[in-house]
């Protein structure tokens, strides 16, 4: 049990938390459901979505799934078929657990699936990629932002952005970083340390001096750390924070006058988190992968119409799912041979939700526009576009193989 298989149609948007709603139906992954007239798996394109339906990133997973469903409808013009073959999608919930994700990927590959997609967390993506590479199966990672997915192998791709694109977008707030001081204000955790490493790798290489200011994950009083942040006299304070203490942290930064002393930049998360910035919301500079309405493209409108009609809401990672569906349909036009599918994707440029997207041939980075934003509106903030950065301006370094 624990997975739902369907072919020839996508289910109505399941209103559960996070990515792939782990529907508990018992449909066999070896045959399509009745919607395809009983077509056998050999007559379909089999796609395994392994994502976070549950767990800490369930909200992200839900957005991804809704976007994927909309993207599949758009890319196939409503047929859910490619080359005359039904697209059979099997959803598996990894709960954000890399071990569960690896087990699910192996199971699907053993059943003949040639396409795996959906990784919501970076920890999952970095564990699934080697499995798919070893088995020469196409892997299209989802919202997972780790740079490690780029250049991971001949069959590994991504439908979202990566950390270095976030960092380059943040740096654009201060222009040329040569000789500038950048302080990374983060929790002393794997997440925080990864952000420090990422900022050093990207901005340090461009001549910036990068220093960490790490806060114990158990901290509840942020006043001394906010004071330290102000005293650094940084040109840019890059805030990387996760968890329930965010509002208290932002309040402390405001109380200690940090916003008057330096430019504070952080990533714009999902809509539900926006009220957590409280009274300092309009003082924070936001780098943004995506927010509803940011792009203003025809494809964004098409995605929004489909997601809304199905009962969903467009948010941060909806576009990642939509893009994944576009990539899968394009790849599957070549048949189900993973080498042929990978060749079709490498170097491919196409119109996506955010604008022109390109899969860089050298390492499969997804080159894409990024956004700078601000929040306005007090207790119920809304996001406004400050600037759109073209793909070339935030392109990650090429991974040499």
BALUM-868754 format. One record per residue (C-alpha): residue number from 1; chain; x negated, y, z. Coordinates in nm, 2 decimals, padded with zeros to 4 digits. Layout:
BEGIN
@num=NUM&chaine=A&X=X&Y=Y&Z=Z;
...
***
This chain:
BEGIN
@num=1&chaine=A&X=00.00&Y=00.00&Z=00.00;
@num=2&chaine=A&X=-00.12&Y=00.35&Z=00.07;
@num=3&chaine=A&X=-00.12&Y=00.46&Z=-00.30;
@num=4&chaine=A&X=00.13&Y=00.56&Z=-00.56;
@num=5&chaine=A&X=00.10&Y=00.46&Z=-00.92;
@num=6&chaine=A&X=00.30&Y=00.62&Z=-01.20;
@num=7&chaine=A&X=00.28&Y=00.64&Z=-01.58;
@num=8&chaine=A&X=00.45&Y=00.85&Z=-01.84;
@num=9&chaine=A&X=00.57&Y=01.10&Z=-01.58;
@num=10&chaine=A&X=00.44&Y=01.29&Z=-01.28;
@num=11&chaine=A&X=00.65&Y=01.30&Z=-00.96;
@num=12&chaine=A&X=00.82&Y=01.61&Z=-00.84;
@num=13&chaine=A&X=00.58&Y=01.81&Z=-00.63;
@num=14&chaine=A&X=00.55&Y=01.63&Z=-00.30;
@num=15&chaine=A&X=00.59&Y=01.88&Z=-00.02;
@num=16&chaine=A&X=00.34&Y=01.72&Z=00.22;
@num=17&chaine=A&X=00.02&Y=01.87&Z=00.34;
@num=18&chaine=A&X=-00.29&Y=01.88&Z=00.13;
@num=19&chaine=A&X=-00.41&Y=01.73&Z=-00.18;
@num=20&chaine=A&X=-00.29&Y=01.40&Z=-00.31;
@num=21&chaine=A&X=00.02&Y=01.32&Z=-00.13;
@num=22&chaine=A&X=-00.04&Y=00.96&Z=-00.04;
@num=23&chaine=A&X=00.30&Y=00.83&Z=-00.15;
@num=24&chaine=A&X=00.35&Y=00.49&Z=00.01;
@num=25&chaine=A&X=00.51&Y=00.32&Z=-00.29;
@num=26&chaine=A&X=00.38&Y=-00.02&Z=-00.38;
@num=27&chaine=A&X=00.36&Y=00.01&Z=-00.76;
@num=28&chaine=A&X=00.09&Y=-00.20&Z=-00.90;
@num=29&chaine=A&X=-00.20&Y=-00.01&Z=-01.05;
@num=30&chaine=A&X=-00.22&Y=-00.27&Z=-01.32;
@num=31&chaine=A&X=00.11&Y=-00.18&Z=-01.48;
@num=32&chaine=A&X=00.28&Y=00.15&Z=-01.55;
@num=33&chaine=A&X=00.61&Y=00.22&Z=-01.38;
@num=34&chaine=A&X=00.95&Y=00.20&Z=-01.54;
@num=35&chaine=A&X=00.91&Y=00.55&Z=-01.68;
@num=36&chaine=A&X=00.67&Y=00.42&Z=-01.94;
@num=37&chaine=A&X=00.89&Y=00.13&Z=-02.05;
@num=38&chaine=A&X=00.67&Y=-00.12&Z=-01.88;
@num=39&chaine=A&X=00.36&Y=-00.04&Z=-02.08;
@num=40&chaine=A&X=00.06&Y=-00.24&Z=-01.97;
@num=41&chaine=A&X=-00.25&Y=-00.07&Z=-01.83;
@num=42&chaine=A&X=-00.44&Y=-00.16&Z=-02.14;
@num=43&chaine=A&X=-00.21&Y=00.07&Z=-02.33;
@num=44&chaine=A&X=-00.26&Y=00.36&Z=-02.10;
@num=45&chaine=A&X=-00.53&Y=00.61&Z=-01.99;
@num=46&chaine=A&X=-00.58&Y=00.52&Z=-01.62;
@num=47&chaine=A&X=-00.68&Y=00.81&Z=-01.39;
@num=48&chaine=A&X=-00.75&Y=00.77&Z=-01.02;
@num=49&chaine=A&X=-00.70&Y=01.08&Z=-00.81;
@num=50&chaine=A&X=-00.89&Y=01.03&Z=-00.48;
@num=51&chaine=A&X=-00.82&Y=01.34&Z=-00.27;
@num=52&chaine=A&X=-00.72&Y=01.47&Z=00.07;
@num=53&chaine=A&X=-00.35&Y=01.42&Z=00.11;
@num=54&chaine=A&X=-00.41&Y=01.41&Z=00.49;
@num=55&chaine=A&X=-00.69&Y=01.53&Z=00.71;
@num=56&chaine=A&X=-00.84&Y=01.87&Z=00.77;
@num=57&chaine=A&X=-00.83&Y=01.97&Z=00.40;
@num=58&chaine=A&X=-00.48&Y=01.84&Z=00.33;
@num=59&chaine=A&X=-00.35&Y=02.19&Z=00.23;
@num=60&chaine=A&X=-00.63&Y=02.22&Z=-00.03;
@num=61&chaine=A&X=-00.53&Y=01.87&Z=-00.16;
@num=62&chaine=A&X=-00.17&Y=01.97&Z=-00.20;
@num=63&chaine=A&X=-00.26&Y=02.27&Z=-00.40;
@num=64&chaine=A&X=-00.49&Y=02.06&Z=-00.62;
@num=65&chaine=A&X=-00.22&Y=01.80&Z=-00.68;
@num=66&chaine=A&X=00.05&Y=02.06&Z=-00.77;
@num=67&chaine=A&X=-00.20&Y=02.22&Z=-01.01;
@num=68&chaine=A&X=-00.29&Y=01.89&Z=-01.16;
@num=69&chaine=A&X=00.07&Y=01.80&Z=-01.23;
@num=70&chaine=A&X=00.13&Y=02.14&Z=-01.40;
@num=71&chaine=A&X=-00.19&Y=02.11&Z=-01.60;
@num=72&chaine=A&X=-00.11&Y=01.76&Z=-01.72;
@num=73&chaine=A&X=00.23&Y=01.89&Z=-01.84;
@num=74&chaine=A&X=00.07&Y=02.18&Z=-02.01;
@num=75&chaine=A&X=-00.22&Y=02.00&Z=-02.18;
@num=76&chaine=A&X=00.01&Y=01.72&Z=-02.32;
@num=77&chaine=A&X=00.29&Y=01.96&Z=-02.41;
@num=78&chaine=A&X=00.52&Y=01.77&Z=-02.16;
@num=79&chaine=A&X=00.46&Y=01.42&Z=-02.30;
@num=80&chaine=A&X=00.21&Y=01.30&Z=-02.03;
@num=81&chaine=A&X=00.04&Y=01.12&Z=-02.32;
@num=82&chaine=A&X=-00.28&Y=01.15&Z=-02.51;
@num=83&chaine=A&X=-00.35&Y=00.98&Z=-02.85;
@num=84&chaine=A&X=-00.01&Y=00.81&Z=-02.81;
@num=85&chaine=A&X=-00.12&Y=00.65&Z=-02.48;
@num=86&chaine=A&X=00.06&Y=00.72&Z=-02.15;
@num=87&chaine=A&X=-00.15&Y=00.88&Z=-01.88;
@num=88&chaine=A&X=-00.13&Y=00.66&Z=-01.57;
@num=89&chaine=A&X=-00.22&Y=00.84&Z=-01.26;
@num=90&chaine=A&X=-00.28&Y=00.66&Z=-00.93;
@num=91&chaine=A&X=-00.31&Y=00.88&Z=-00.61;
@num=92&chaine=A&X=-00.52&Y=00.76&Z=-00.32;
@num=93&chaine=A&X=-00.55&Y=00.96&Z=00.01;
@num=94&chaine=A&X=-00.91&Y=00.97&Z=00.14;
@num=95&chaine=A&X=-00.82&Y=01.18&Z=00.44;
@num=96&chaine=A&X=-01.14&Y=01.37&Z=00.39;
@num=97&chaine=A&X=-01.34&Y=01.07&Z=00.49;
@num=98&chaine=A&X=-01.63&Y=00.98&Z=00.25;
@num=99&chaine=A&X=-01.62&Y=00.61&Z=00.34;
@num=100&chaine=A&X=-01.25&Y=00.59&Z=00.25;
@num=101&chaine=A&X=-01.31&Y=00.78&Z=-00.07;
@num=102&chaine=A&X=-01.60&Y=00.55&Z=-00.17;
@num=103&chaine=A&X=-01.38&Y=00.24&Z=-00.09;
@num=104&chaine=A&X=-01.10&Y=00.38&Z=-00.30;
@num=105&chaine=A&X=-01.32&Y=00.47&Z=-00.59;
@num=106&chaine=A&X=-01.47&Y=00.12&Z=-00.59;
@num=107&chaine=A&X=-01.13&Y=-00.04&Z=-00.58;
@num=108&chaine=A&X=-01.00&Y=00.17&Z=-00.87;
@num=109&chaine=A&X=-01.31&Y=00.11&Z=-01.08;
@num=110&chaine=A&X=-01.27&Y=-00.27&Z=-01.01;
@num=111&chaine=A&X=-00.92&Y=-00.24&Z=-01.15;
@num=112&chaine=A&X=-01.04&Y=-00.09&Z=-01.47;
@num=113&chaine=A&X=-01.00&Y=00.28&Z=-01.41;
@num=114&chaine=A&X=-01.25&Y=00.48&Z=-01.62;
@num=115&chaine=A&X=-01.16&Y=00.83&Z=-01.48;
@num=116&chaine=A&X=-01.19&Y=00.93&Z=-01.12;
@num=117&chaine=A&X=-01.10&Y=01.29&Z=-01.00;
@num=118&chaine=A&X=-00.98&Y=01.49&Z=-00.71;
@num=119&chaine=A&X=-01.26&Y=01.52&Z=-00.45;
@num=120&chaine=A&X=-01.14&Y=01.79&Z=-00.21;
@num=121&chaine=A&X=-01.44&Y=01.79&Z=00.03;
@num=122&chaine=A&X=-01.81&Y=01.83&Z=-00.05;
@num=123&chaine=A&X=-01.89&Y=01.53&Z=00.17;
@num=124&chaine=A&X=-01.66&Y=01.31&Z=-00.03;
@num=125&chaine=A&X=-01.79&Y=01.44&Z=-00.37;
@num=126&chaine=A&X=-02.15&Y=01.37&Z=-00.29;
@num=127&chaine=A&X=-02.07&Y=01.01&Z=-00.20;
@num=128&chaine=A&X=-01.83&Y=00.93&Z=-00.48;
@num=129&chaine=A&X=-02.06&Y=01.07&Z=-00.76;
@num=130&chaine=A&X=-02.33&Y=00.80&Z=-00.72;
@num=131&chaine=A&X=-02.07&Y=00.53&Z=-00.73;
@num=132&chaine=A&X=-01.91&Y=00.65&Z=-01.05;
@num=133&chaine=A&X=-02.26&Y=00.70&Z=-01.21;
@num=134&chaine=A&X=-02.36&Y=00.35&Z=-01.12;
@num=135&chaine=A&X=-02.05&Y=00.22&Z=-01.28;
@num=136&chaine=A&X=-02.06&Y=00.46&Z=-01.58;
@num=137&chaine=A&X=-01.72&Y=00.60&Z=-01.50;
@num=138&chaine=A&X=-01.61&Y=00.96&Z=-01.57;
@num=139&chaine=A&X=-01.60&Y=01.16&Z=-01.25;
@num=140&chaine=A&X=-01.44&Y=01.51&Z=-01.23;
@num=141&chaine=A&X=-01.48&Y=01.65&Z=-00.88;
@num=142&chaine=A&X=-01.21&Y=01.89&Z=-00.75;
@num=143&chaine=A&X=-01.23&Y=02.18&Z=-00.49;
@num=144&chaine=A&X=-01.55&Y=02.04&Z=-00.34;
@num=145&chaine=A&X=-01.79&Y=02.34&Z=-00.37;
@num=146&chaine=A&X=-02.13&Y=02.18&Z=-00.30;
@num=147&chaine=A&X=-02.39&Y=02.26&Z=-00.56;
@num=148&chaine=A&X=-02.51&Y=01.90&Z=-00.54;
@num=149&chaine=A&X=-02.23&Y=01.79&Z=-00.78;
@num=150&chaine=A&X=-02.38&Y=01.99&Z=-01.06;
@num=151&chaine=A&X=-02.65&Y=01.79&Z=-01.23;
@num=152&chaine=A&X=-02.56&Y=01.47&Z=-01.04;
@num=153&chaine=A&X=-02.54&Y=01.26&Z=-01.35;
@num=154&chaine=A&X=-02.43&Y=01.21&Z=-01.71;
@num=155&chaine=A&X=-02.07&Y=01.13&Z=-01.62;
@num=156&chaine=A&X=-02.02&Y=01.37&Z=-01.33;
@num=157&chaine=A&X=-01.83&Y=01.70&Z=-01.38;
@num=158&chaine=A&X=-01.64&Y=01.95&Z=-01.17;
@num=159&chaine=A&X=-01.31&Y=02.14&Z=-01.22;
@num=160&chaine=A&X=-01.38&Y=02.41&Z=-00.95;
@num=161&chaine=A&X=-01.65&Y=02.65&Z=-00.87;
@num=162&chaine=A&X=-01.97&Y=02.58&Z=-00.67;
@num=163&chaine=A&X=-02.13&Y=02.75&Z=-00.37;
@num=164&chaine=A&X=-02.40&Y=02.94&Z=-00.57;
@num=165&chaine=A&X=-02.12&Y=03.11&Z=-00.77;
@num=166&chaine=A&X=-01.96&Y=03.22&Z=-00.44;
@num=167&chaine=A&X=-02.29&Y=03.36&Z=-00.33;
@num=168&chaine=A&X=-02.37&Y=03.55&Z=-00.65;
@num=169&chaine=A&X=-02.02&Y=03.70&Z=-00.63;
@num=170&chaine=A&X=-02.09&Y=03.82&Z=-00.27;
@num=171&chaine=A&X=-02.43&Y=03.96&Z=-00.38;
@num=172&chaine=A&X=-02.26&Y=04.17&Z=-00.65;
@num=173&chaine=A&X=-02.12&Y=04.39&Z=-00.37;
@num=174&chaine=A&X=-02.47&Y=04.54&Z=-00.32;
@num=175&chaine=A&X=-02.61&Y=04.52&Z=-00.67;
@num=176&chaine=A&X=-02.97&Y=04.43&Z=-00.71;
@num=177&chaine=A&X=-03.08&Y=04.23&Z=-00.40;
@num=178&chaine=A&X=-03.45&Y=04.27&Z=-00.46;
@num=179&chaine=A&X=-03.60&Y=04.39&Z=-00.12;
@num=180&chaine=A&X=-03.26&Y=04.38&Z=00.05;
@num=181&chaine=A&X=-03.19&Y=04.22&Z=00.38;
@num=182&chaine=A&X=-02.91&Y=03.96&Z=00.39;
@num=183&chaine=A&X=-02.79&Y=03.80&Z=00.71;
@num=184&chaine=A&X=-02.58&Y=03.49&Z=00.71;
@num=185&chaine=A&X=-02.34&Y=03.50&Z=01.01;
@num=186&chaine=A&X=-02.21&Y=03.15&Z=01.06;
@num=187&chaine=A&X=-02.14&Y=02.87&Z=01.30;
@num=188&chaine=A&X=-02.43&Y=02.65&Z=01.39;
@num=189&chaine=A&X=-02.29&Y=02.35&Z=01.21;
@num=190&chaine=A&X=-02.35&Y=02.15&Z=00.89;
@num=191&chaine=A&X=-02.12&Y=02.40&Z=00.71;
@num=192&chaine=A&X=-02.30&Y=02.70&Z=00.85;
@num=193&chaine=A&X=-02.64&Y=02.57&Z=00.78;
@num=194&chaine=A&X=-02.54&Y=02.47&Z=00.43;
@num=195&chaine=A&X=-02.44&Y=02.83&Z=00.37;
@num=196&chaine=A&X=-02.77&Y=02.96&Z=00.50;
@num=197&chaine=A&X=-02.96&Y=02.72&Z=00.27;
@num=198&chaine=A&X=-02.74&Y=02.83&Z=-00.02;
@num=199&chaine=A&X=-02.79&Y=03.20&Z=00.03;
@num=200&chaine=A&X=-03.17&Y=03.15&Z=00.07;
@num=201&chaine=A&X=-03.18&Y=02.94&Z=-00.25;
@num=202&chaine=A&X=-02.98&Y=03.19&Z=-00.46;
@num=203&chaine=A&X=-03.06&Y=03.53&Z=-00.32;
@num=204&chaine=A&X=-03.40&Y=03.45&Z=-00.18;
@num=205&chaine=A&X=-03.50&Y=03.36&Z=-00.53;
@num=206&chaine=A&X=-03.39&Y=03.70&Z=-00.64;
@num=207&chaine=A&X=-03.61&Y=03.88&Z=-00.39;
@num=208&chaine=A&X=-03.38&Y=03.92&Z=-00.09;
@num=209&chaine=A&X=-03.49&Y=03.86&Z=00.26;
@num=210&chaine=A&X=-03.24&Y=03.61&Z=00.41;
@num=211&chaine=A&X=-03.20&Y=03.55&Z=00.78;
@num=212&chaine=A&X=-02.95&Y=03.33&Z=00.97;
@num=213&chaine=A&X=-02.75&Y=03.44&Z=01.27;
@num=214&chaine=A&X=-02.59&Y=03.12&Z=01.39;
@num=215&chaine=A&X=-02.32&Y=03.10&Z=01.65;
@num=216&chaine=A&X=-02.27&Y=02.79&Z=01.86;
@num=217&chaine=A&X=-01.97&Y=02.60&Z=01.74;
@num=218&chaine=A&X=-01.83&Y=02.59&Z=02.10;
@num=219&chaine=A&X=-01.85&Y=02.97&Z=02.14;
@num=220&chaine=A&X=-01.53&Y=03.15&Z=02.23;
@num=221&chaine=A&X=-01.67&Y=03.49&Z=02.33;
@num=222&chaine=A&X=-01.82&Y=03.65&Z=02.01;
@num=223&chaine=A&X=-01.91&Y=03.99&Z=02.15;
@num=224&chaine=A&X=-02.29&Y=03.92&Z=02.20;
@num=225&chaine=A&X=-02.31&Y=03.77&Z=01.85;
@num=226&chaine=A&X=-02.13&Y=04.07&Z=01.69;
@num=227&chaine=A&X=-02.37&Y=04.30&Z=01.87;
@num=228&chaine=A&X=-02.66&Y=04.11&Z=01.73;
@num=229&chaine=A&X=-02.51&Y=04.13&Z=01.38;
@num=230&chaine=A&X=-02.49&Y=04.51&Z=01.41;
@num=231&chaine=A&X=-02.84&Y=04.54&Z=01.53;
@num=232&chaine=A&X=-02.98&Y=04.34&Z=01.23;
@num=233&chaine=A&X=-02.92&Y=04.65&Z=01.01;
@num=234&chaine=A&X=-02.86&Y=04.42&Z=00.72;
@num=235&chaine=A&X=-02.77&Y=04.54&Z=00.38;
@num=236&chaine=A&X=-02.53&Y=04.26&Z=00.35;
@num=237&chaine=A&X=-02.37&Y=04.04&Z=00.63;
@num=238&chaine=A&X=-02.25&Y=03.72&Z=00.46;
@num=239&chaine=A&X=-01.99&Y=03.56&Z=00.69;
@num=240&chaine=A&X=-01.93&Y=03.19&Z=00.65;
@num=241&chaine=A&X=-01.67&Y=03.07&Z=00.90;
@num=242&chaine=A&X=-01.42&Y=02.79&Z=00.94;
@num=243&chaine=A&X=-01.17&Y=02.69&Z=01.21;
@num=244&chaine=A&X=-00.94&Y=02.83&Z=01.46;
@num=245&chaine=A&X=-01.18&Y=03.09&Z=01.62;
@num=246&chaine=A&X=-01.18&Y=03.30&Z=01.30;
@num=247&chaine=A&X=-00.94&Y=03.57&Z=01.43;
@num=248&chaine=A&X=-01.14&Y=03.62&Z=01.76;
@num=249&chaine=A&X=-01.46&Y=03.64&Z=01.56;
@num=250&chaine=A&X=-01.33&Y=03.90&Z=01.32;
@num=251&chaine=A&X=-01.18&Y=04.10&Z=01.61;
@num=252&chaine=A&X=-01.52&Y=04.11&Z=01.78;
@num=253&chaine=A&X=-01.70&Y=04.23&Z=01.46;
@num=254&chaine=A&X=-01.45&Y=04.51&Z=01.44;
@num=255&chaine=A&X=-01.48&Y=04.61&Z=01.81;
@num=256&chaine=A&X=-01.86&Y=04.62&Z=01.79;
@num=257&chaine=A&X=-01.86&Y=04.85&Z=01.49;
@num=258&chaine=A&X=-02.02&Y=04.60&Z=01.25;
@num=259&chaine=A&X=-01.81&Y=04.72&Z=00.96;
@num=260&chaine=A&X=-01.96&Y=05.07&Z=01.00;
@num=261&chaine=A&X=-02.31&Y=04.94&Z=01.01;
@num=262&chaine=A&X=-02.33&Y=04.71&Z=00.71;
@num=263&chaine=A&X=-02.13&Y=04.57&Z=00.42;
@num=264&chaine=A&X=-01.95&Y=04.26&Z=00.54;
@num=265&chaine=A&X=-01.86&Y=04.00&Z=00.28;
@num=266&chaine=A&X=-01.68&Y=03.66&Z=00.31;
@num=267&chaine=A&X=-01.48&Y=03.42&Z=00.09;
@num=268&chaine=A&X=-01.11&Y=03.47&Z=00.05;
@num=269&chaine=A&X=-00.95&Y=03.15&Z=00.17;
@num=270&chaine=A&X=-00.59&Y=03.03&Z=00.12;
@num=271&chaine=A&X=-00.30&Y=03.26&Z=00.17;
@num=272&chaine=A&X=-00.20&Y=03.12&Z=00.51;
@num=273&chaine=A&X=-00.53&Y=03.24&Z=00.66;
@num=274&chaine=A&X=-00.50&Y=03.60&Z=00.56;
@num=275&chaine=A&X=-00.33&Y=03.72&Z=00.87;
@num=276&chaine=A&X=-00.62&Y=03.60&Z=01.08;
@num=277&chaine=A&X=-00.83&Y=03.90&Z=00.98;
@num=278&chaine=A&X=-00.60&Y=04.12&Z=01.19;
@num=279&chaine=A&X=-00.67&Y=04.49&Z=01.20;
@num=280&chaine=A&X=-01.00&Y=04.46&Z=01.01;
@num=281&chaine=A&X=-00.85&Y=04.30&Z=00.70;
@num=282&chaine=A&X=-00.89&Y=04.61&Z=00.49;
@num=283&chaine=A&X=-01.26&Y=04.65&Z=00.60;
@num=284&chaine=A&X=-01.37&Y=04.31&Z=00.47;
@num=285&chaine=A&X=-01.51&Y=04.26&Z=00.12;
@num=286&chaine=A&X=-01.39&Y=03.94&Z=-00.03;
@num=287&chaine=A&X=-01.55&Y=03.72&Z=-00.29;
@num=288&chaine=A&X=-01.28&Y=03.51&Z=-00.45;
@num=289&chaine=A&X=-01.27&Y=03.19&Z=-00.64;
@num=290&chaine=A&X=-00.91&Y=03.25&Z=-00.72;
@num=291&chaine=A&X=-00.59&Y=03.39&Z=-00.57;
@num=292&chaine=A&X=-00.24&Y=03.40&Z=-00.73;
@num=293&chaine=A&X=-00.23&Y=03.67&Z=-01.00;
@num=294&chaine=A&X=-00.60&Y=03.74&Z=-01.00;
@num=295&chaine=A&X=-00.67&Y=03.63&Z=-01.36;
@num=296&chaine=A&X=-00.37&Y=03.78&Z=-01.55;
@num=297&chaine=A&X=-00.41&Y=03.52&Z=-01.83;
@num=298&chaine=A&X=-00.14&Y=03.35&Z=-02.03;
@num=299&chaine=A&X=-00.25&Y=03.01&Z=-01.90;
@num=300&chaine=A&X=-00.22&Y=03.14&Z=-01.54;
@num=301&chaine=A&X=00.14&Y=03.24&Z=-01.62;
@num=302&chaine=A&X=00.20&Y=02.90&Z=-01.77;
@num=303&chaine=A&X=00.06&Y=02.73&Z=-01.46;
@num=304&chaine=A&X=00.26&Y=02.95&Z=-01.22;
@num=305&chaine=A&X=00.59&Y=02.88&Z=-01.40;
@num=306&chaine=A&X=00.54&Y=02.51&Z=-01.38;
@num=307&chaine=A&X=00.42&Y=02.50&Z=-01.02;
@num=308&chaine=A&X=00.70&Y=02.73&Z=-00.91;
@num=309&chaine=A&X=00.97&Y=02.54&Z=-01.10;
@num=310&chaine=A&X=00.85&Y=02.22&Z=-00.93;
@num=311&chaine=A&X=00.89&Y=02.38&Z=-00.59;
@num=312&chaine=A&X=00.52&Y=02.46&Z=-00.52;
@num=313&chaine=A&X=00.33&Y=02.78&Z=-00.46;
@num=314&chaine=A&X=00.01&Y=02.89&Z=-00.65;
@num=315&chaine=A&X=-00.29&Y=02.93&Z=-00.42;
@num=316&chaine=A&X=-00.66&Y=02.91&Z=-00.40;
@num=317&chaine=A&X=-00.71&Y=02.56&Z=-00.54;
@num=318&chaine=A&X=-00.41&Y=02.52&Z=-00.77;
@num=319&chaine=A&X=-00.62&Y=02.61&Z=-01.07;
@num=320&chaine=A&X=-00.88&Y=02.34&Z=-00.99;
@num=321&chaine=A&X=-00.61&Y=02.08&Z=-01.03;
@num=322&chaine=A&X=-00.48&Y=02.24&Z=-01.35;
@num=323&chaine=A&X=-00.84&Y=02.26&Z=-01.50;
@num=324&chaine=A&X=-00.90&Y=01.89&Z=-01.40;
@num=325&chaine=A&X=-00.60&Y=01.79&Z=-01.61;
@num=326&chaine=A&X=-00.71&Y=01.99&Z=-01.90;
@num=327&chaine=A&X=-01.06&Y=01.83&Z=-01.89;
@num=328&chaine=A&X=-00.91&Y=01.48&Z=-01.85;
@num=329&chaine=A&X=-00.68&Y=01.52&Z=-02.15;
@num=330&chaine=A&X=-00.96&Y=01.66&Z=-02.37;
@num=331&chaine=A&X=-01.19&Y=01.38&Z=-02.27;
@num=332&chaine=A&X=-00.93&Y=01.11&Z=-02.32;
@num=333&chaine=A&X=-00.87&Y=01.23&Z=-02.67;
@num=334&chaine=A&X=-01.19&Y=01.04&Z=-02.75;
@num=335&chaine=A&X=-01.05&Y=00.72&Z=-02.61;
@num=336&chaine=A&X=-01.14&Y=00.56&Z=-02.27;
@num=337&chaine=A&X=-01.52&Y=00.50&Z=-02.33;
@num=338&chaine=A&X=-01.68&Y=00.70&Z=-02.05;
@num=339&chaine=A&X=-01.99&Y=00.79&Z=-02.26;
@num=340&chaine=A&X=-01.77&Y=00.93&Z=-02.54;
@num=341&chaine=A&X=-01.56&Y=01.12&Z=-02.28;
@num=342&chaine=A&X=-01.86&Y=01.27&Z=-02.12;
@num=343&chaine=A&X=-02.00&Y=01.37&Z=-02.45;
@num=344&chaine=A&X=-01.68&Y=01.55&Z=-02.53;
@num=345&chaine=A&X=-01.68&Y=01.75&Z=-02.21;
@num=346&chaine=A&X=-02.05&Y=01.85&Z=-02.21;
@num=347&chaine=A&X=-02.08&Y=02.19&Z=-02.37;
@num=348&chaine=A&X=-01.70&Y=02.23&Z=-02.41;
@num=349&chaine=A&X=-01.56&Y=02.58&Z=-02.39;
@num=350&chaine=A&X=-01.19&Y=02.63&Z=-02.34;
@num=351&chaine=A&X=-00.93&Y=02.87&Z=-02.21;
@num=352&chaine=A&X=-00.84&Y=02.81&Z=-01.85;
@num=353&chaine=A&X=-00.64&Y=02.97&Z=-01.57;
@num=354&chaine=A&X=-00.92&Y=03.21&Z=-01.48;
@num=355&chaine=A&X=-01.01&Y=03.29&Z=-01.84;
@num=356&chaine=A&X=-01.29&Y=03.14&Z=-02.06;
@num=357&chaine=A&X=-01.45&Y=02.83&Z=-01.90;
@num=358&chaine=A&X=-01.75&Y=02.64&Z=-02.03;
@num=359&chaine=A&X=-01.89&Y=02.31&Z=-01.92;
@num=360&chaine=A&X=-02.27&Y=02.38&Z=-01.94;
@num=361&chaine=A&X=-02.42&Y=02.10&Z=-02.14;
@num=362&chaine=A&X=-02.75&Y=02.08&Z=-01.95;
@num=363&chaine=A&X=-02.61&Y=02.00&Z=-01.60;
@num=364&chaine=A&X=-02.22&Y=02.02&Z=-01.63;
@num=365&chaine=A&X=-02.19&Y=02.33&Z=-01.42;
@num=366&chaine=A&X=-01.85&Y=02.48&Z=-01.49;
@num=367&chaine=A&X=-01.92&Y=02.84&Z=-01.59;
@num=368&chaine=A&X=-01.63&Y=03.06&Z=-01.50;
@num=369&chaine=A&X=-01.53&Y=03.41&Z=-01.40;
@num=370&chaine=A&X=-01.52&Y=03.50&Z=-01.03;
@num=371&chaine=A&X=-01.34&Y=03.78&Z=-00.85;
@num=372&chaine=A&X=-01.39&Y=04.04&Z=-00.59;
@num=373&chaine=A&X=-01.08&Y=04.13&Z=-00.38;
@num=374&chaine=A&X=-00.94&Y=04.32&Z=-00.09;
@num=375&chaine=A&X=-00.65&Y=04.26&Z=00.15;
@num=376&chaine=A&X=-00.39&Y=04.53&Z=00.22;
@num=377&chaine=A&X=-00.05&Y=04.52&Z=00.40;
@num=378&chaine=A&X=-00.12&Y=04.48&Z=00.77;
@num=379&chaine=A&X=00.04&Y=04.18&Z=00.94;
@num=380&chaine=A&X=00.14&Y=04.02&Z=00.61;
@num=381&chaine=A&X=-00.16&Y=04.10&Z=00.38;
@num=382&chaine=A&X=-00.16&Y=04.08&Z=00.01;
@num=383&chaine=A&X=-00.46&Y=04.04&Z=-00.21;
@num=384&chaine=A&X=-00.56&Y=04.29&Z=-00.48;
@num=385&chaine=A&X=-00.82&Y=04.25&Z=-00.74;
@num=386&chaine=A&X=-01.12&Y=04.48&Z=-00.71;
@num=387&chaine=A&X=-01.33&Y=04.34&Z=-01.00;
@num=388&chaine=A&X=-01.35&Y=04.04&Z=-01.22;
@num=389&chaine=A&X=-01.71&Y=03.91&Z=-01.27;
@num=390&chaine=A&X=-01.77&Y=03.74&Z=-01.60;
@num=391&chaine=A&X=-01.90&Y=03.38&Z=-01.60;
@num=392&chaine=A&X=-02.26&Y=03.48&Z=-01.71;
@num=393&chaine=A&X=-02.29&Y=03.73&Z=-01.42;
@num=394&chaine=A&X=-02.24&Y=03.45&Z=-01.16;
@num=395&chaine=A&X=-02.38&Y=03.15&Z=-01.35;
@num=396&chaine=A&X=-02.56&Y=02.91&Z=-01.11;
@num=397&chaine=A&X=-02.93&Y=02.81&Z=-01.18;
@num=398&chaine=A&X=-02.96&Y=02.53&Z=-01.43;
@num=399&chaine=A&X=-03.03&Y=02.19&Z=-01.25;
@num=400&chaine=A&X=-03.33&Y=02.03&Z=-01.42;
@num=401&chaine=A&X=-03.29&Y=01.66&Z=-01.46;
***
